[in-house]
């Protein structure tokens, strides 16, 4: 199969209208999508990814009005979208149009991407576009075009070139179909922000089954049932103290990689870093983006680098990735969730 790789939104919109599968960037991660109106095309997305058939897809729309055409949008749902969208927020809503994929669910996961070029592309396709993250099922989502091409060139019909993802982790997912609004998947829009509009928001433990899923074996949202976000390497999520200790002793620096805040601190410059300092310091006045180390200064920067770092580690045959725990405060919730999921034993 020849894959059309282009920034021409009309050409890529034509592919969707023909029932084809196209990869596209959002502000969160890359998505692999097909028309929500085309069941066969959506099922092909599952086949390409090796994704379990009961793991739902998020439908991407170009506007609030286009969501309201096919879903029941309550007053509070509209307020959430007006406040946080376009952006990394996904709502679970009751369907009006039962023909939309998946036909066996009475709900639809919906969101509006932030990038205006992607919204225009969705509009040109006739929308919506159902898309999970563009990765092989269970592995880290992709945030770099080079990684997308490496995995999917020749396997999908098109790859849309546009601004690469900047948030780095998948959208926050909020269910509005139960008695109380429920956070199904944390993301960069955090529960405390949502509570300003939804004081009765239910926030379950990110690693426990959500109350919204307990009545059915079919999840309403992606990222809630199966192991996700994990590279081939073993991921260890550790405290700052453990992170600094690991730099000094106990790990083979040839087979181990580190990502965290303390790499730039005085305490963090232990034996491993000292031994590598001369070679690394020549690159951009400090550490290269990947030389077994990735330095972050905020939770947001951590999230934006995480999946690309996981990919780089796997390409370099790293066996163990040591991740410093996120700092309390903004950006903690979604990042912690992804790290905990990645660190689950296979």
For each residue, the residues with C-beta under 8 A, 3 or more apart:
1: 154 155 156 157
2: 154
3: 152 153 154 155 156 157 158 159
4: 11 12 15 157 158 159
5: 149 153 158 159 161
6: 11 12 158 159 160 161
7: 160 161 162
8: 11 12
9: 12 13 117 120 121 124 160
10: 13 14 124
11: 4 6 8 14 15 158
12: 4 6 8 9 15 16 22 24 121 158 160
13: 9 10 16 17 121 124 125
14: 10 11 17 18
15: 4 11 12 18 20 22 157 158
16: 12 13 19 20 22 33 34 35 41 125 126 129
17: 13 14 35 125 126
18: 14 15
19: 16 34 35 38 40 41
20: 15 16 34 41 157 158
21: 32 33 34 41 44 45 48 156 157 158
22: 12 15 16 32 33 34 129 156 157 158 159 160
23: 30 31 32 33 134 148 152 156 158 159 160
24: 12 30 31 33 118 121 129 131 159 160 162
25: 29 30 31 115 118 145 160 162 163 164 165
26: 29 30 31 60 88 113 114 115 118 165
27: 87 88 113 114 115 165 166 167
28: 88 141 165 167 168 169 170 171 187 188
29: 25 26 133 134 141 142 143 165 167 168 169 170 307
30: 23 24 25 26 133 134 141 142 143 148 165
31: 23 24 25 26 58 60 129 131 132 133 134
32: 21 22 23 45 48 49 131 132 133 134 152 156
33: 16 21 22 23 24 45 60 129 130 131
34: 16 19 20 21 22 38 41 42 44 45 129 130 131
35: 16 17 19 38 41 42 125 126 127 128 129 130
36: 42 57 59 100 101 108 127 128 129 130
37: 99 100 101 126
38: 19 34 35 41 42 101
39: 42 43 101 103
40: 19 43 44
41: 16 19 20 21 34 35 38 44 45
42: 34 35 36 38 39 45 46 57 101 102 130
43: 39 40 46 47 53
44: 21 34 40 41 47 48
45: 21 32 33 34 41 42 48 49 51 57 130 131 132
46: 42 43 49 50 51 52 53
47: 43 44 50
48: 21 32 44 45 152 155 156
49: 32 45 46 132 135 136 137
50: 46 47 136 137
51: 45 46 55 132 137
52: 46 55 137 225 226
53: 43 46
54: 217 218 219 225
55: 51 52 132 137 219 222 225 226
56: 102 105 109 218 219 220 221 222
57: 36 42 45 101 102 109 130 131 132 222
58: 31 90 109 110 111 130 131 132 171 173 222
59: 36 100 108 109 110 111 128 129 130
60: 26 31 33 110 111 112 113 118 122 127 128 129 130 131
61: 64 66 67 110 111 112 122 127 128
62: 66 112 119 120 122 123 127
63: 66 67 112 119 123
64: 61 67 68 73 78 81 82 85 112
65: 68 69
66: 61 62 63 69 70 123 127 128
67: 61 63 64 70 71 73 81 93 110 112
68: 64 65 71 73 78
69: 65 66 96 97
70: 66 67 95 96 97 100 108 128
71: 67 68 93 94 95 96 97 108 110
72: 93 94 95 96
73: 64 67 68 77 78 81 93
74: 77 78 176
75: 78 79
76: 79 80 176 181 197 198
77: 73 74 80 81 91 93 176
78: 64 68 73 74 75 81 82
79: 75 76 82 83 197
80: 76 77 83 84 85 89 91 174 176 194 197 198
81: 64 67 73 77 78 84 85 89 91 112
82: 64 78 79 85
83: 79 80 197
84: 80 81 87 88 89 189 193
85: 64 80 81 82 89 111 112
86: 112 113 114 119
87: 27 84 112 114 189
88: 26 27 28 84 111 114 167 170 171 172 187 188 189
89: 80 81 84 85 111 171 172 174 187 189
90: 58 109 110 111 171 172 173 174 185 221
91: 77 80 81 109 110 111 173 174 175 176
92: 107 108 109 110 173 174 175 176 177 184 212 220 221
93: 67 71 72 73 77 107 108 110 176 177
94: 71 72 106 107 177
95: 70 71 72 98 100 105 106 107 108
96: 69 70 71 72
97: 69 70 71 100
98: 95 103 106
99: 37 103
100: 36 37 59 70 95 97 103 108 128
101: 36 37 38 39 42 57 130
102: 42 56 57 105
103: 39 98 99 100
104: 218
105: 56 95 102 108 218 220
106: 94 95 98
107: 92 93 94 95 177 220
108: 36 59 70 71 92 93 95 100 105
109: 56 57 58 59 90 91 92 173 220 221 222
110: 58 59 60 61 67 71 90 91 92 93 128
111: 58 59 60 61 85 88 89 90 91 171
112: 60 61 62 63 64 67 81 85 86 87 119
113: 26 27 60 86 118 119 122
114: 26 27 86 87 88
115: 25 26 27 118 119 162 163
116: 119 120
117: 9 120 121 162 163
118: 24 25 26 60 113 115 121 122 160 162
119: 62 63 86 112 113 115 116 122 123
120: 9 62 116 117 123 124
121: 9 12 13 24 117 118 124 125 160
122: 60 61 62 113 118 119 125 127 128 129
123: 62 63 66 119 120 127
124: 9 10 13 120 121
125: 13 16 17 35 121 122 129
126: 16 17 35 37
127: 35 36 60 61 62 66 122 123
128: 35 36 59 60 61 66 70 100 110 122
129: 16 22 24 31 33 34 35 36 59 60 122 125
130: 33 34 35 36 42 45 57 58 59 60 101
131: 24 31 32 33 34 45 57 58 60 134
132: 31 32 45 49 51 55 57 58 222
133: 29 30 31 32 141 142 170 222
134: 23 29 30 31 32 131 141 142 148 151 152
135: 49 139 140 141 142 151
136: 49 50 139 151
137: 49 50 51 52 55 226
138: 226 227 228 230
139: 135 136 229 230 231
140: 135 229 230 231 306 307 310 311 342
141: 28 29 30 133 134 135 169 170 229 307
142: 29 30 133 134 135 147 148 151 307 311
143: 29 30 147 164 165 168 304 307 308
144: 147 148 164 308 311
145: 25 148 149 159 161 164
146: 149 150
147: 142 143 144 150 151 308 311
148: 23 30 134 142 144 145 151 152 159
149: 5 145 146 152 153 159
150: 146 147 153
151: 134 135 136 142 147 148 155
152: 3 23 32 48 134 148 149 155 156 159
153: 3 5 149 150 159
154: 1 2 3
155: 1 3 48 151 152
156: 1 3 21 22 23 32 48 152 159
157: 1 3 4 15 20 21 22
158: 3 4 5 6 11 12 15 20 21 22 23
159: 3 4 5 6 22 23 24 145 148 149 152 153 156
160: 6 7 9 12 22 23 24 25 118 121
161: 5 6 7 145
162: 7 24 25 115 117 118
163: 25 115 117 166
164: 25 143 144 145
165: 25 26 27 28 29 30 143 168 304
166: 27 163 304
167: 27 28 29 88 187 188 300 303 304
168: 28 29 143 165 303 304 305 306 307 308
169: 28 29 141 187 188 303 306 307 334 335 338
170: 28 29 88 133 141 185 187 222 223
171: 28 58 88 89 90 111 185 187 188 189
172: 88 89 90 183 185 186 187 188 189 190 194 334
173: 58 90 91 92 109 183 184 185 187 221 222 223 224
174: 80 89 90 91 92 181 182 183 184 194 198 201
175: 91 92 178 181 182 183 184 210 212 220 221
176: 74 76 77 80 91 92 93 181
177: 92 93 94 107 212 220
178: 175 181 182 211 212
179:
180: 200 201 202
181: 76 174 175 176 178 194 198 200 201 202
182: 174 175 178 201 202 203 204 210 211 212
183: 172 173 174 175 186 191 194 201 202 203 204 210
184: 92 173 174 175 210 212 213 220 221 223 224
185: 90 170 171 172 173 206 221 222 223 224 337
186: 172 183 190 191 206 333 334 336 337
187: 28 88 89 167 169 170 171 172 173 190 333 334
188: 28 88 167 169 171 172 300 303 331 334
189: 84 87 88 89 171 172 193 194
190: 172 186 187 193 194 330 331 332 333 334
191: 183 186 194 195 201 203 333
192: 195 196
193: 84 189 190 196
194: 80 172 174 181 183 189 190 191 197 198 201
195: 191 192 198 199 201
196: 192 193
197: 76 79 80 83 194
198: 76 80 174 181 194 195 201
199: 195
200: 180 181
201: 174 180 181 182 183 191 194 195 198
202: 180 181 182 183 211
203: 182 183 191
204: 182 183 208 209 210 211
205: 208
206: 185 186 333 336 337 340
207: 337 340 341
208: 204 205
209: 204 213 214 224
210: 175 182 183 184 204 213 214 221 224
211: 178 182 202 204 214
212: 92 175 177 178 182 184 220
213: 184 209 210 216 219 220 224 225
214: 209 210 211
215:
216: 213 219
217: 54
218: 54 56 104 105
219: 54 55 56 213 216 222 224 225
220: 56 92 105 107 109 175 177 184 212 213 224
221: 56 90 92 109 173 175 184 185 210 224
222: 55 56 57 58 109 132 133 170 173 185 219
223: 170 173 184 185 228 341
224: 173 184 185 209 210 213 219 220 221
225: 52 54 55 213 219
226: 52 55 137 138
227: 138 230 341 344 346
228: 138 223 338 341 342
229: 139 140 141 307 338 341 342
230: 138 139 140 227 235 341 342 343 344 346
231: 139 140 235 310 311 313 314 321 342
232: 314
233: 257 310 313 314 318 319 320 321
234: 319 320 321
235: 230 231 310 321 323 339 342 343
236: 320 321 322 323 343
237: 323 325 339 340 342 343
238: 242 243 246 322 323 324 325
239: 242 243 324 325
240: 243 244 260 261 262 324 325
241: 244 245
242: 238 239 245 246
243: 238 239 240 246 247 258 260 262 268 322 324 325
244: 240 241 247 248 262 265 267 268 270
245: 241 242 248 249 250
246: 238 242 243 249 250 251 256 258 322
247: 243 244 258 262 263 268 270 271 272 273
248: 244 245 270 271 272
249: 245 246 270 271
250: 245 246
251: 246 255 256 272 320 322
252: 255 256
253: 256 272 275 276 292
254:
255: 251 252 317 318 319 320
256: 246 251 252 253 292 318 319 320 321 322
257: 233 292 293 294 309 313 316 318 320 321 322
258: 243 246 247 263 292 293 294 321 322 323 324
259: 293 294 296 302 305 306 309 321 322 323 324
260: 240 243 263 268 294 295 296 302 322 323 324
261: 240 264 265 295 296 297 302 324 327
262: 240 243 244 247 265 267 268 324
263: 247 258 260 268 269 273 287 293 294 295
264: 261 268 295 297
265: 244 261 262 268 269
266: 269
267: 244 262 270
268: 243 244 247 260 262 263 264 265 273
269: 263 265 266 273 274 277
270: 244 247 248 249 267 273 274
271: 247 248 249 274 275
272: 247 248 251 253 275 276
273: 247 263 268 269 270 276 277 293
274: 269 270 271 277
275: 253 271 272
276: 253 272 273 279 280 291 292
277: 269 273 274 280 281
278: 281 282
279: 276 282 291
280: 276 277 283 286 287 288 291 293
281: 277 278 285 286 287
282: 278 279
283: 280 286 287 288 291
284: 288
285: 281
286: 280 281 283 295
287: 263 280 281 283 291 293 294 295
288: 280 283 284 291
289: 294 312
290: 293 294 309 312 313 316
291: 276 279 280 283 287 288
292: 253 256 257 258 276 316 318
293: 257 258 259 263 273 280 287 290
294: 257 258 259 260 263 287 289 290 305 309
295: 260 261 263 264 286 287
296: 259 260 261 299 301 302 305
297: 261 264 301
298: 301 302 327 330 331
299: 296 302 303 326 327 329 330 331 332 335
300: 167 188 303 304 330 331
301: 296 297 298 304 305
302: 259 260 261 296 298 299 305 306 326 331 335
303: 167 168 169 188 299 300 306 331 334 335 338
304: 143 165 166 167 168 300 301
305: 168 259 294 296 301 302 308 309
306: 140 168 169 259 302 303 309 310 335 338 339
307: 29 140 141 142 143 168 169 229 310 311
308: 143 144 147 168 305 311 312
309: 257 259 290 294 305 306 312 313 321
310: 140 231 233 235 306 307 313 314 321 342
311: 140 142 144 147 231 307 308 314 315
312: 289 290 308 309 315 316
313: 231 233 257 290 309 310 316 318 321
314: 231 232 233 310 311 317 318
315: 311 312
316: 257 290 292 312 313
317: 255 314
318: 233 255 256 257 292 313 314 321
319: 233 234 255 256
320: 233 234 236 251 255 256 257
321: 231 233 234 235 236 256 257 258 259 309 310 313 318
322: 236 238 243 246 251 256 257 258 259 260
323: 235 236 237 238 258 259 260 339 342 343
324: 238 239 240 243 258 259 260 261 262
325: 237 238 239 240 243 336 339
326: 299 302 331 332 335 336 339
327: 261 298 299 332
328: 332
329: 299 332
330: 190 298 299 300
331: 188 190 298 299 300 302 303 326 334 335
332: 190 299 326 327 328 329 335 336
333: 186 187 190 191 206 336 337
334: 169 172 186 187 188 190 303 331 337 338
335: 169 299 302 303 306 326 331 332 338 339
336: 186 206 325 326 332 333 339 340
337: 185 186 206 207 333 334 340 341
338: 169 228 229 303 306 334 335 341 342
339: 235 237 306 323 325 326 335 336 342 343
340: 206 207 237 336 337 343 344
341: 207 223 227 228 229 230 337 338 344
342: 140 228 229 230 231 235 237 310 323 338 339
343: 230 235 236 237 323 339 340
344: 227 230 340 341
345:
346: 227 230
